[in-house]
Amino acid sequence: MTASDVTQLHSAGFNDAQITIAVQVIAYFNYINRIADGLGVDLEDSMNAPIGQWRADKADFRNS
């Protein structure tokens, strides 16, 4: 992340606290994924479902 990235986020309406939180969350997910990959953790079967099946199994609250 560069100063230019921060400037663009400020221009989009984000403040320093919001940017800091976003960076922390993104870094945490990056860390956890690397640990899982390094340990050879496999996805659960439900996480490997084709996207069409996954969508069909989820409730669609937009039409409620």
Short mmCIF file of the C-alpha atoms (twelve columns), coordinates in Angstrom:
data_MODEL
# 
_entry.id   MODEL 
# 
loop_
_atom_site.group_PDB 
_atom_site.id 
_atom_site.type_symbol 
_atom_site.label_atom_id 
_atom_site.label_alt_id 
_atom_site.label_comp_id 
_atom_site.label_asym_id 
_atom_site.label_seq_id 
_atom_site.Cartn_x 
_atom_site.Cartn_y 
_atom_site.Cartn_z 
_atom_site.pdbx_PDB_model_num 
ATOM 1  C CA . MET A 1  0.000   0.000   0.000  1 
ATOM 2  C CA . THR A 2  1.345   3.374   -0.980 1 
ATOM 3  C CA . ALA A 3  0.544   6.976   -0.110 1 
ATOM 4  C CA . SER A 4  -1.282  7.184   -3.435 1 
ATOM 5  C CA . ASP A 5  -3.560  4.304   -2.370 1 
ATOM 6  C CA . VAL A 6  -4.418  6.145   0.841  1 
ATOM 7  C CA . THR A 7  -5.087  9.345   -1.087 1 
ATOM 8  C CA . GLN A 8  -7.483  7.511   -3.396 1 
ATOM 9  C CA . LEU A 9  -9.289  5.978   -0.418 1 
ATOM 10 C CA . HIS A 10 -9.581  9.416   1.206  1 
ATOM 11 C CA . SER A 11 -11.001 10.741  -2.081 1 
ATOM 12 C CA . ALA A 12 -13.575 7.938   -2.013 1 
ATOM 13 C CA . GLY A 13 -14.701 9.077   1.436  1 
ATOM 14 C CA . PHE A 14 -12.807 6.745   3.757  1 
ATOM 15 C CA . ASN A 15 -11.155 8.175   6.871  1 
ATOM 16 C CA . ASP A 16 -7.904  6.984   8.457  1 
ATOM 17 C CA . ALA A 17 -9.673  4.790   11.033 1 
ATOM 18 C CA . GLN A 18 -11.685 3.013   8.326  1 
ATOM 19 C CA . ILE A 19 -8.587  2.476   6.191  1 
ATOM 20 C CA . THR A 20 -6.687  1.084   9.180  1 
ATOM 21 C CA . ILE A 21 -9.471  -1.385  9.989  1 
ATOM 22 C CA . ALA A 22 -9.722  -2.494  6.361  1 
ATOM 23 C CA . VAL A 23 -5.959  -3.054  6.163  1 
ATOM 24 C CA . GLN A 24 -6.018  -5.100  9.381  1 
ATOM 25 C CA . VAL A 25 -8.883  -7.313  8.181  1 
ATOM 26 C CA . ILE A 26 -7.300  -7.859  4.762  1 
ATOM 27 C CA . ALA A 27 -3.919  -8.666  6.331  1 
ATOM 28 C CA . TYR A 28 -5.543  -11.124 8.761  1 
ATOM 29 C CA . PHE A 29 -7.295  -13.026 5.956  1 
ATOM 30 C CA . ASN A 30 -4.037  -13.084 3.981  1 
ATOM 31 C CA . TYR A 31 -2.220  -14.479 7.033  1 
ATOM 32 C CA . ILE A 32 -4.850  -17.153 7.751  1 
ATOM 33 C CA . ASN A 33 -4.922  -18.280 4.116  1 
ATOM 34 C CA . ARG A 34 -1.135  -18.635 4.050  1 
ATOM 35 C CA . ILE A 35 -1.172  -20.628 7.290  1 
ATOM 36 C CA . ALA A 36 -3.939  -22.888 5.970  1 
ATOM 37 C CA . ASP A 37 -2.081  -23.415 2.680  1 
ATOM 38 C CA . GLY A 38 1.167   -24.120 4.517  1 
ATOM 39 C CA . LEU A 39 -0.518  -26.705 6.740  1 
ATOM 40 C CA . GLY A 40 -2.333  -28.311 3.810  1 
ATOM 41 C CA . VAL A 41 -5.795  -27.551 5.172  1 
ATOM 42 C CA . ASP A 42 -8.475  -28.711 2.727  1 
ATOM 43 C CA . LEU A 43 -11.763 -26.967 2.081  1 
ATOM 44 C CA . GLU A 44 -14.904 -28.507 3.505  1 
ATOM 45 C CA . ASP A 45 -17.007 -30.359 0.920  1 
ATOM 46 C CA . SER A 46 -19.703 -27.667 1.016  1 
ATOM 47 C CA . MET A 47 -17.089 -25.079 0.041  1 
ATOM 48 C CA . ASN A 48 -16.313 -26.894 -3.204 1 
ATOM 49 C CA . ALA A 49 -19.881 -26.849 -4.536 1 
ATOM 50 C CA . PRO A 50 -20.361 -25.434 -8.044 1 
ATOM 51 C CA . ILE A 51 -21.482 -21.800 -7.919 1 
ATOM 52 C CA . GLY A 52 -24.912 -22.596 -9.374 1 
ATOM 53 C CA . GLN A 53 -25.589 -25.163 -6.689 1 
ATOM 54 C CA . TRP A 54 -24.298 -22.844 -3.983 1 
ATOM 55 C CA . ARG A 55 -26.643 -20.071 -5.130 1 
ATOM 56 C CA . ALA A 56 -29.614 -22.448 -5.312 1 
ATOM 57 C CA . ASP A 57 -28.963 -23.578 -1.730 1 
ATOM 58 C CA . LYS A 58 -28.936 -20.014 -0.396 1 
ATOM 59 C CA . ALA A 59 -32.054 -18.048 0.492  1 
ATOM 60 C CA . ASP A 60 -32.813 -15.121 -1.775 1 
ATOM 61 C CA . PHE A 61 -33.900 -12.305 0.528  1 
ATOM 62 C CA . ARG A 62 -34.073 -9.711  -2.256 1 
ATOM 63 C CA . ASN A 63 -37.568 -10.838 -3.230 1 
ATOM 64 C CA . SER A 64 -38.952 -10.814 0.326  1 
# 
